Structure formats: structure tokens, C-alpha cells
Amino acid sequence: MVDSVEVIRTERIWLKHNSTLKRLTHISKNLYNEANYILQQTNFKDKRWVKFPELWNII
């Protein structure tokens, strides 16, 4: 029997409120989600992966 081990998979960094940083992180999240959606839809429809240059032109 193996003892359980707690693994920390994320790290939190606490920053003071900064509206510019908040806006940039929100845009970054949206860009990631949009790119991920395009990759998934292309994979499901065409059974292929979109390479970065093509994804860059789509977005």
C-alpha cells in the first residue's frame, strides 16, 4: 500500500488590483478560448490539425 501524496498543480500569484493587467488577462483568456475552439472544430470537421501560421491568419 502506498501513502497518498498531495500534489500542487497550480500556483497563485497575488497582485494588487491593476485595471490594465485585468484587461490584458481577460483578452488573453478570450484569445486562448477562441484558438482552442478553432482547433477543435477543424479537427472534428476535417480530421486535421491547424498549424500555427494558419491559425494566426484565421484569428
C-alpha positions, 0 to 999 in steps of 0.5 A, spaced: 500 500 500 502 506 498 501 513 502 497 518 498 501 524 496 498 531 495 500 534 489 500 542 487 498 543 480 497 550 480 500 556 483 497 563 485 500 569 484 497 575 488 497 582 485 494 588 487 488 590 483 491 593 476 485 595 471 490 594 465 493 587 467 485 585 468 484 587 461 490 584 458 488 577 462 481 577 460 483 578 452 488 573 453 483 568 456 478 570 450 484 569 445 486 562 448 478 560 448 477 562 441 484 558 438 482 552 442 475 552 439 478 553 432 482 547 433 477 543 435 472 544 430 477 543 424 479 537 427 472 534 428 470 537 421 476 535 417 480 530 421 486 535 421 490 539 425 491 547 424 498 549 424 500 555 427 501 560 421 494 558 419 491 559 425 494 566 426 491 568 419 484 565 421 484 569 428 
